[in-house]
Amino acid sequence: MTRHRTLLTSLFLASFSFIGLALPLTAHHASGPFYDSDKPIEIEGVVTRFVFRNPHAALFLDVTDESGATAEWQVELGAPVMLRRVGWTPDLLPVGMVVRVAGPSARAEGAKGLLGRKLTRADGSPVLEGGRTQDPTPTR
């Protein structure tokens, strides 16, 4: 009976350890299920909020379409820890600033969102000095 209990305890601990190790791997998601890289878009709008917290920073813009209607768009950005490494700060994009954002559009029907891959000022200059204004060339 003791041997059986030891075996069950060992199996339980091994299972629990495996689950504990696997959970952090599922904490981050790929962008493919949420954004369609075959449908890139570019928008220009006025910053209404810049949320600089985990798991991803988010930028909210009021965007006016060709008909003159204004709608709020959400731009998903990288993790704040990664953005900080290249010079981003929570006050980099103040409310009222006009920016252009390009990237894959949201897959959800009717969603007003995109994954921010290129972000510039309205005049095309980089938001950060030394920041790139062109999309990176994919390497294969």
Phi, psi and omega in degrees: 000321180294320180296318178297317180294322178296318179295316178296318178297318179297317178296318179298313180296321178295317179296315180298318179296319179297315179296317179299325178282328184283331183302315179298332180291332180269357184291330180252142183244158174280158181275342184308316181292341186254334184232143184257103182293346176278354180232068178288147177224164174226132179232158173230134181199177181261129180296126175252332177204147172228108184261112187251072179212166182291153004275340178223143172289152179225140179242132179246130183232143167269118183244130179259127180273183184300330181278353180096358178282140179252135178223151177275130177248147177246132179245120176275133179242186181285179177292139181307323180299322179286321179296320178300324182297335179253013172106000179288147174224163180299339181257014182294325184242084184289153175304134180099343179290139177263128180226159172247137180228136177232147178165181179293139181280159178295143179283330185298132180304125177079358181290143177252078182204160176204164176267115184290112177252331179223126182227124180225168171289169181301329181276002179093354179283156181294148177293322176250138174301132181086354178285151182277150178247356179251152175292143178294146177281123180295140176258141181229000000 
